[in-house]
Amino acid sequence: MGSSSSSYAPKAIYLDVDGKVQKVVFSRHCSPCDIKELLCSSSNIPRNTAIMMVDPEGALVSIDPTMPTNSPNSLYKVVPLSTGQLGEKEDMFQNVLSQVADQFSRAFRINELKTEVTNRLAMLEKRVELEGLKVVEIEKCKNDLKKLRDEMTSRGGGRVNCPCKYNFSDDGKKVTPRRDVPNYPKYTLSQETVEALKKPTFDVWHWEHNEMLSCLEYMYHDLGLVKEFNMNPITLKRWLLAIQENYRNNPFHNFRHCFCVSQMMYGMIHLCNLQTESSSFSRLDILHVLITPAVCHDLDHPGYNNTYQINARTELAVRYNDISPLENHHCAVAFQILSLPECNIFANVDPEAFKQIRQAIITLILATDMARHGEILDSFKHKVDNFDFTNEEHVTCLKMVLIKCCDISNEVRPTEVAEPWVDCLLEEYFMQSDREKSEGLPVAPFMDRDKVTKPTAQIGFIKFVLIPMFETVMKLFPQIEEIMVQPLRDSRDHYEELKQIDDAMTEVEPILFTSNALQSVKQHLLPSHPSGN
């Protein structure tokens, strides 16, 4: 107990203050700063003054709780430090600081970084200012254009308001995707749905957009493309959402058509066993040629075909010099989406491989221009009898024909699935022909609502476009005859029967009209008789 209490006993020292003895008592637990303040107060020196303490021999005594005690016969003296002494210490301290600062500057190039940061800040401020001015100018231009369009519309100048004249700054079309984590529902596909998805008979009308997105996502996973090419699953979701958002709500060329073509390609991959290791097609082929171009092939389609674009001299036709303007535009939008890091499903693909992917996607999407149908099919016909899967030119030609088959494959599906697509296509055709008439542009007979019927629209297309192309592919893949070629023949027969009925009705109508007219004349000429006579 004694030793414990003595450790807390206060400590006392004795000072010489102006020739008088001054006792100073402090706790052993005081800080050096507290002791210095106490010494200043005891010695009538202002607080915060730099001081030192000396013994009778002039030796310095440390000012801290451990300082040696003294007696009234051996007094300590507190002496304020002179300005000169302080200055020397400050100079020394400043010198040390300067040396440290110089070493840091040399090590981290602080001055250079400071200059660079200052310059960049100045540039950013200038850019912000310029962008602000641009926004003001753009808004002004938009308002001026709106006024001009309203004025032209009121005068009957419909051409200016044409919705198919794509503008890269058009508010209605945004390539920017949703940046949040995609939250469309994750559908667990039943085994029945998984199997149906692999067949051309799949009914595409029973699915909402979110469900179609999930089916497309499933295809990429099922074919092993996500694992093989190290795709980020969230990036794949964002990419698919951006794809969907960049298809317009046209009667025919819309996101459902995109899904329809992609599902048919997925079905042909399984039907022709193109996904097996022994297949002549690599996974790279499946990714960049057989799936991705199918998904992207009609991006931002305005609902008016190339003929209209060229005849109306739209911005797309001018931009692409009348050469496949829509297909070139679909490619451009596809790669605009892929250029966004959050949508780049090819981010982990080797740069050299990406060059091949890009070229292949462009080649395949451009092949969907029906103006090139004869050229591509003739080239394939010359190769198919002696087809060489090791010949790059042969394989590229086959891939072009495969995407063409999928793009126009609706009649391969059951009648109840295929026929609504004909109605959608005719609706889009009639919208275009009505506009062409109002603008004084040439109108194709197969798009004119006054000249075309559903059977006449389909018979020639099935007989002279679809069947010859699918029968040529059948030479390479005989397994498609029963499930793809035969339905086309049945569809042709179905529409020929409808045409015969239409023709018969057309012949009957004049006879009925003549009979009704004669009956009317007879009633006018014969006198009426009172009833009962």
Rosetta blueprint (number, residue, H / E / L):
1 M L
2 G H
3 S H
4 S H
5 S H
6 S H
7 S L
8 Y L
9 A L
10 P L
11 K E
12 A E
13 I E
14 Y E
15 L E
16 D E
17 V E
18 D L
19 G L
20 K E
21 V E
22 Q E
23 K E
24 V E
25 V E
26 F E
27 S L
28 R L
29 H L
30 C L
31 S L
32 P H
33 C H
34 D H
35 I H
36 K H
37 E H
38 L H
39 L H
40 C H
41 S H
42 S H
43 S L
44 N L
45 I L
46 P L
47 R L
48 N L
49 T L
50 A L
51 I E
52 M E
53 M E
54 V E
55 D L
56 P L
57 E L
58 G L
59 A L
60 L E
61 V E
62 S L
63 I L
64 D L
65 P L
66 T L
67 M L
68 P L
69 T L
70 N L
71 S L
72 P L
73 N L
74 S L
75 L L
76 Y E
77 K E
78 V E
79 V E
80 P E
81 L L
82 S L
83 T H
84 G H
85 Q H
86 L H
87 G H
88 E H
89 K H
90 E H
91 D H
92 M H
93 F H
94 Q H
95 N H
96 V H
97 L H
98 S H
99 Q H
100 V H
101 A H
102 D H
103 Q H
104 F H
105 S H
106 R H
107 A H
108 F H
109 R L
110 I H
111 N H
112 E H
113 L H
114 K H
115 T H
116 E H
117 V H
118 T H
119 N H
120 R H
121 L H
122 A H
123 M H
124 L H
125 E H
126 K H
127 R H
128 V H
129 E H
130 L H
131 E H
132 G H
133 L H
134 K H
135 V H
136 V H
137 E H
138 I H
139 E H
140 K H
141 C H
142 K H
143 N H
144 D H
145 L H
146 K H
147 K H
148 L H
149 R H
150 D H
151 E H
152 M H
153 T H
154 S H
155 R L
156 G L
157 G L
158 G H
159 R H
160 V H
161 N H
162 C L
163 P L
164 C L
165 K L
166 Y L
167 N L
168 F L
169 S L
170 D L
171 D L
172 G L
173 K L
174 K L
175 V L
176 T L
177 P L
178 R L
179 R L
180 D L
181 V L
182 P L
183 N L
184 Y L
185 P L
186 K L
187 Y L
188 T L
189 L L
190 S L
191 Q H
192 E H
193 T H
194 V H
195 E H
196 A H
197 L H
198 K L
199 K L
200 P L
201 T L
202 F L
203 D L
204 V H
205 W H
206 H H
207 W L
208 E L
209 H H
210 N H
211 E H
212 M H
213 L H
214 S H
215 C H
216 L H
217 E H
218 Y H
219 M H
220 Y H
221 H H
222 D H
223 L L
224 G L
225 L H
226 V H
227 K H
228 E H
229 F L
230 N L
231 M L
232 N L
233 P H
234 I H
235 T H
236 L H
237 K H
238 R H
239 W H
240 L H
241 L H
242 A H
243 I H
244 Q H
245 E H
246 N L
247 Y L
248 R L
249 N L
250 N L
251 P L
252 F L
253 H L
254 N L
255 F H
256 R H
257 H H
258 C H
259 F H
260 C H
261 V H
262 S H
263 Q H
264 M H
265 M H
266 Y H
267 G H
268 M H
269 I H
270 H H
271 L H
272 C L
273 N L
274 L L
275 Q L
276 T L
277 E L
278 S L
279 S L
280 S L
281 F L
282 S L
283 R H
284 L H
285 D H
286 I H
287 L H
288 H H
289 V H
290 L H
291 I H
292 T H
293 P H
294 A H
295 V H
296 C H
297 H L
298 D L
299 L L
300 D L
301 H L
302 P L
303 G L
304 Y L
305 N L
306 N H
307 T H
308 Y H
309 Q H
310 I H
311 N H
312 A L
313 R L
314 T L
315 E H
316 L H
317 A H
318 V H
319 R H
320 Y L
321 N L
322 D L
323 I L
324 S L
325 P H
326 L H
327 E H
328 N H
329 H H
330 H H
331 C H
332 A H
333 V H
334 A H
335 F H
336 Q H
337 I H
338 L H
339 S L
340 L L
341 P H
342 E H
343 C H
344 N L
345 I L
346 F L
347 A L
348 N L
349 V L
350 D L
351 P H
352 E H
353 A H
354 F H
355 K H
356 Q H
357 I H
358 R H
359 Q H
360 A H
361 I H
362 I H
363 T H
364 L H
365 I H
366 L H
367 A L
368 T L
369 D L
370 M H
371 A H
372 R H
373 H H
374 G H
375 E H
376 I H
377 L H
378 D H
379 S H
380 F H
381 K H
382 H H
383 K H
384 V H
385 D L
386 N L
387 F L
388 D L
389 F L
390 T L
391 N L
392 E H
393 E H
394 H H
395 V H
396 T H
397 C H
398 L H
399 K H
400 M H
401 V H
402 L H
403 I H
404 K H
405 C H
406 C H
407 D H
408 I L
409 S L
410 N H
411 E H
412 V H
413 R L
414 P L
415 T H
416 E H
417 V H
418 A H
419 E H
420 P H
421 W H
422 V H
423 D H
424 C H
425 L H
426 L H
427 E H
428 E H
429 Y H
430 F H
431 M H
432 Q H
433 S H
434 D H
435 R H
436 E H
437 K H
438 S H
439 E H
440 G L
441 L L
442 P L
443 V L
444 A L
445 P H
446 F H
447 M H
448 D L
449 R L
450 D L
451 K L
452 V L
453 T L
454 K H
455 P H
456 T H
457 A H
458 Q H
459 I H
460 G H
461 F H
462 I H
463 K H
464 F H
465 V H
466 L H
467 I H
468 P H
469 M H
470 F H
471 E H
472 T H
473 V H
474 M H
475 K H
476 L H
477 F L
478 P L
479 Q L
480 I H
481 E H
482 E H
483 I H
484 M H
485 V H
486 Q H
487 P H
488 L H
489 R H
490 D H
491 S H
492 R H
493 D H
494 H H
495 Y H
496 E H
497 E H
498 L H
499 K H
500 Q H
501 I H
502 D H
503 D H
504 A H
505 M H
506 T H
507 E H
508 V H
509 E H
510 P H
511 I H
512 L H
513 F H
514 T H
515 S H
516 N H
517 A H
518 L H
519 Q H
520 S H
521 V H
522 K H
523 Q H
524 H H
525 L H
526 L L
527 P L
528 S L
529 H L
530 P L
531 S L
532 G L
533 N L
